[in-house]
């Protein structure tokens, strides 16, 4: 299957739809699930139906905070983390053996939860907890939908592929990478993006952040390393900051622990350049407006970031996190780079390489617009609705 097909419920279908969700650990697995839940709630409400959700996760994962905050019942199960290594002998480390021994307990706990809840469908979005819960769905004979955020299937989804009813993927390029039998049940949905991210306004960012010194005739660059910031991105951006401010306005989200050091660095800037530089540890509710204002984004290349930037059609320079699981950030960035839909810095990153990458995007509006247009072609702003179609269709077989 190459795209999600709309679902029309039977006239006699029950009024209440039950969804079990598993996945989490990080925002990359948690927030797509939450966005899908909200989209499903909206869809069902419009047809006069109700939704009940049970989230199966771990006590330590982000989902343990997100689900209760959303009023979603949550149950924790045991799971094990696989510490990857290129050396097969190291894969059999005592820590891996100990953690994998916890998986049968997690399966039993998840099976009890699913048997008691009796969901119409189970959605697994990845992370270690998805394995026991996904296996439990199979044991309880419940339809299982996997959602993969990255170009290549993550470890958990690879383990569960043989048990899945549907596999929702974020990119068309994932399909050829799947096992032959998995391709038949694969559906390209995209990675769900929070609707609020798509509804920002540039002028609101100027007002909210007090960017009165910005020259709106110049492009605006948004530099971000994620919620905690990135030391690597901060350092290379700092090396080229005076040059960058000579050609653009800059919003720099550096992470809460890095603000003081960078503020001292910025204090040496000439007044005219400093007026075009906004430094902050964290960007909160104003993020959609910041993204609307940005012409170029310099960032990591996690799946959520790619989904947002392509849905918005932003020109981006990606600096992948080298330690990401399975080197997935590099694969994500290379995928768009090869398509001319982004610039990926995949080797050693210095101030010079960053300057060479960003320079054409700032100096050549046509080049920037071309990359943004190609990025938008990869974006799927309706990914949450597509995933809802898959969830509902999985129930009817």
N, C-alpha and C positions, 0 to 999 in steps of 0.2 A: 504494500500500500504506500502511495507516495504523498498522500495528504489526508487529513482528518475529514471524515464524512459527517454531516449534520445528523443529529439523533432526534427522532420523534418518538416520545414515550407512548406506550400503548394506552388506550383509553381506560383500561382496567388496572393500570399499574398503581401500586400503593401510593398514598399521599406523602409518606415520609421516606426519604432516601437516606440510607446509612452509608457513610464513607469512613473507612479506617485509613489513616495516613501513617506511614512510617518513613523515617529519614531524618537526617539532621546532623548534629555535631558542629556544623559551621553554617553561616548564612547562605552559602552557595547551595546547600541542600534544603535548608529550612524555609527560606523566603519564597522560592518557587512553589513549594507546597502550600504555603499560606495564601499566596496570590490565587492559586487554583481553587482553594477552598472558598475564598471570597467570591470568585467568579461563578462557582457552582451554586453558591447561596443565592446570588443575584438571578441566575437562570431559573432555579427552582421556584423562587418567590414569584417570579413573573408568570409562572404557570400554575400558581396556587398550591405549590407543594412545599414541604419543609425539609430541612437538612439536619441530620444528627451526625456528629463527627467524633471519632475517638483517635487520639494521636498516640502512637506507640513509639517511645524514644528511650533515651538514657537519662539518668539523673544528672550527668555532667554536661550534656549537650545543650546548645543554644535553645533547642526546641523545648526543653524543660522550663524555660522562662517565657518563651514566645507563646506557646499554646495556652497556658493558664491566663496570660495577659489578654488573650483574645477570647477568653471564656470557653475554651475548648477543653473538654475532659482529657486528661493525660495519664498514661500509665507507663511506668519505667520497667524495662526488662534488661537482663544481663546481656552483654555482648563482648566480643574480643576484638582487639585492634591488631592488624597484621603489620608488622614493621618490615617494610620492603627492603630488599637488597639485591644487587646484581649477582651476589654470590649465593647460590642455592643452599649452601651449608649454613650460612647466616640466617636464612629464612627459618631454619629449624632451631632458632635460639630458644633458650628457656622461657623468655618473656612471651614469644609467639606461641609456644606450646601451652603455656599457662593460660593465655588469653583465649586461645581456640577451644580450650576445654570448657570455657564458659558458654560457648555457643549452644550446646544442647540444652543447658538450663534456660537460656534466653528463648529458644524455640518453644520449650514447654510453657514458659510464662506467656509468650505471645499467643500460643495456641489457645491457652485458657481465656485470654482476653478476647480473641477473635471469635471463639466459640460462644462466648457469652454475649458479645455485641451483635453478632451475625450481620456483618456489613454486606451491602449489595456489591461493593467492589473495594479492593485494597489498592491504594496508591503508594508506591515506593519511590522516593526521590534520591536514594543513594545515602552513603555513609554506612558505617559498620553496623548500626542497629537495623538497617534495612534487611540484612541477611537473615537473622532469626525470624523477624516478622514476616518476611516474604516467604520463607519456607513454611511458616505456620499457616499462611494463607493457602498454600497448596495442600497441606494436610487437612485443612478445614473445607477444601473444595470451594474456595471463594475466588472469583476472578481477580487476577493480579495485573495491574498496569504499572510498568516501570517508566520512569521519566529520567532521561539522561541529559544533563546540562552541557557537557563538554563534547568535543568532536569525537573522541574515542570513548567507548563504554568504560566507566569506572569499575573498580574491582568488585564492588558489591553487586552492581547490575550484571556484570559478566557471570557471577555466580548464580544469579537468579534468572538469567535469560531463558533457561530451559523450562522454568516454571511459569513464565509469563503468558498472559492472554493477549496483551498488546505491549509493544515497546515504543514509547513516544520519544523521539529524538529531536534535538534542537537544530540540526543541520542536515541538509541533503547529502553532504559528503560523508556522513556517518554510515549511510546505508551500505555502501560497498565494503565497509570494514566489519560488518556483522557476519556471523556464521550464516550459511545458506538458509538454514531452517528459521533463523531469527528474522531474516529479511521479509519473510511472508507476513509477519505480524507487526512489522515496523511502520510507524506513522510519523511523518514530519510535522511537528507542532511548533517548534521554536521553544525558547525558554521564557516562561511567564515573567512579565515585567509589571511592576506595580503601576497601576493607572496614574497615580499622582506624579510619577516620574515623567510621564509624557505630557503633562499639562502645565509646565512651567512658563514663566514670563520673564524676559530679560530685564525689563524695567523694575520689576519687583525685587530682583537681586540687587540692583543698584540702590534701591531705597532701603532694603533690609540690612545690607552690609555697609551702607554709607559710602558707596564707591564714587564719590563726587569728583575725585581727581582723575578718574578714568577718561581717556580720550576715546570717545565712541567712534571716531573715524579710523581707529586702529583695531585690529583683531584682538580678541581676548583669549588668553590661554588659561586653562584650568589644570593645575598640577595636583595630583592626588596619589597617595600611597595606601588608600583605604582608611578605615576608622582609626587604626593605630599608627598610621603613617608608615613610610618606608625610608630607612636610613639611606639606602642606595639612591633612591630617586631624589631625596633631599640634597644629597651631596652633589650629584651631577647637575641638578638644577641650580644649586648655589654657584657652581663653577661658571655658568653661562648667564647668571641673572642680569648683570648690567647690560650685556648684549641683548638678551631677551627683552628687557624693558625698553630698549631702544627701538623695538619694532612692534611691541604689543603691550596690552594691559595683562597683568598676571594675578590670578587668584591661586594661592598656594595653601592647600590643606596638608599640613605637615605631620599631624599626630600630636596629641596633647603633651607628650614628654619632650618634644623637640622645639617648642615655640620659643623658649628663652634664648637658646643658642642661635637660632635663625634670626631672631629679632636683633640680636647684637650684630650679626652679619649684615643685616639690612640697614643698620644705622649708618653705615659708611656710604650708602647710596646718595648721589646728588638729589636735591629736593625734587626736581622735575621727574626723575625716575621713581623715587620713593612714592610719589603721589599715585603712580600707576601700579603699585604693588600692595596687594592685600594678603596678609599672612594670618592664618587661623589654625588652631589645633584640630578643630572638628567642624564639619559642615552638617547641620541637622536638617530641620524641616525646610530650609531654604534651598536644599540640593536641587530640586527640579528647576528652580529659577536660575541657579548658578549654571546648570547644564544648558538651559535655554540661552543664556548670555554667552557661553563659551563657543568659540569658533574652532578651537583646537584643544584636545584633551591629551595630557601626558599621564599615563597610569599603568598599573599592573593589567594583566589580561585574564582575570578570572572570568568564569562563565557568566556570572551576573553582570559584570561590567560590560562584556561584549554584547550581551542581550540589550542592555540599556542604550549603549552608544550606537549600535546599528539600528535599533528601533527609532532613535532620534535622528539618525543620519549625520553623525559627527565625524569629522576628520580626527584621527587619533594616532598617537605614537605610543606603542606598547613597549614596556620594559618588563618582561615576564619574571615572575618569582621563580628563581632557579630551583628552590626546594619544594615546589608544589608537587602533590602526589602524582606519580607517574609522569612528571614533567608536563602536566596537562596545560599549564599556562603557555608554555612555548608552542605546543601544538595548536592551541587556540589562536595565538597571535600569528603563527606562520600561515595558518589557513586563510586569514583575511589578507595578510601581506601578499601572498601568492596571487590573490585575486585582485590586487590593486585597491583593496578596500580599507587599508590601514598601512602604517609603517611599523615594522617590528624590529626591535634591536635585540638580536638573538645571541650575539657574542659578548665580548667585553664592552661594557658601556662606560664611556668617558664623557666629559663635557664636550669634547670635540665631536664625538659621534652623535650626541644629542643635538648639538647645534647644526650639524649637517643634515639631520633628519627633519628638524623643525623648520629650518631656514626656508626651504621651498614652499612650505605650507603657509608661511607668513608673508613671503615676498611675492608669491604667485597666486593670486586669488583663484585663477582658473584651475590650478593644480589642487588647491584645497577643496574647491567645489566638486572636482571630479572624484576625489577620494570620498568625500561626504556622500555623493550620489551613489557610488558603488557600495558604500557601507549600508546605506538605506535599503539597497536592493537585497541585502542579506538579513535585514531586520524583520522581525515578525511581531509587531505591536499587538496583534490579536492572539498571541500564543496561549494565553490563559483560556480564552474561549475555545481554541482548537483542542486544548488538553481536556477541557470539560466535555467536548464532543466525544473524545476517546473514552473517557470514564463512563459516560452514559451508554455508549455503544457496546462497551465490554460487558455490560449487564445483559444485554439482549443477544450476546454471542457474536 
